[in-house]
Amino acid sequence: MKKIELPVIDYHEKEFRDWLKQNNVKSKIVGEGGGFLIVELKGTLKDLKKVIDDDEYGWDGDYEEEWIKNC
């Protein structure tokens, strides 16, 4: 399993957490920064990439380059 920590705006919304679960990604809050919750996401490389690339619930690929360097 791989992991990444990312800022999340809507972590407490049930739809968002259900969406992570549907994509086989586990999550937990690890801190706060810049007014956002920092959440650790864990999953396979394929599942995390799908979540990070998603433009509706995810990060639209914004953190993919940084994350892949750290894997």
C-alpha positions in Angstrom: 0.0 0.0 0.0 1.1 3.5 -0.8 0.1 6.7 1.1 0.0 10.4 0.6 -1.1 13.3 2.8 -3.3 15.9 1.1 -5.4 19.0 2.1 -9.1 18.3 2.0 -12.0 20.8 2.1 -15.0 18.6 2.4 -13.7 15.6 4.4 -16.7 15.5 6.7 -19.2 15.2 3.8 -20.5 11.6 3.7 -20.5 11.6 -0.1 -16.7 12.3 -0.2 -15.9 9.5 2.3 -18.2 7.1 0.6 -16.4 7.9 -2.7 -13.0 7.2 -1.2 -14.4 3.9 0.1 -15.8 3.0 -3.3 -12.3 3.5 -4.7 -10.7 1.3 -2.1 -8.9 4.2 -0.5 -8.6 4.4 3.3 -8.4 7.8 5.0 -7.7 9.5 8.3 -7.2 13.0 9.5 -3.6 13.7 10.4 -3.6 17.4 11.0 -4.6 20.8 9.8 -2.9 23.4 7.6 -3.8 26.5 5.7 -7.4 26.3 6.9 -7.8 22.7 5.5 -7.8 19.3 7.1 -4.7 17.3 6.1 -5.8 13.7 5.4 -3.7 10.6 4.9 -4.9 8.5 2.0 -3.8 4.8 1.7 -4.4 2.5 -1.2 -2.8 0.8 -4.1 -0.9 3.0 -6.6 -3.7 2.5 -9.2 -6.5 3.4 -6.7 -4.7 6.5 -5.3 -3.9 7.7 -8.8 -7.6 7.4 -9.8 -8.7 9.4 -6.7 -6.0 12.1 -7.2 -6.9 12.5 -10.9 -10.6 12.7 -10.4 -11.9 16.2 -11.3 -15.2 16.0 -9.4 -14.3 14.7 -5.9 -10.5 14.5 -6.2 -7.6 16.8 -6.8 -7.8 16.9 -10.6 -4.2 15.6 -10.7 -2.8 18.6 -8.9 -0.6 16.6 -6.5 0.2 13.6 -8.7 3.8 14.7 -9.7 4.8 15.4 -6.1 3.2 12.2 -4.9 4.8 9.9 -7.5 8.2 11.3 -6.7 7.7 10.3 -3.0 6.6 6.7 -3.9 
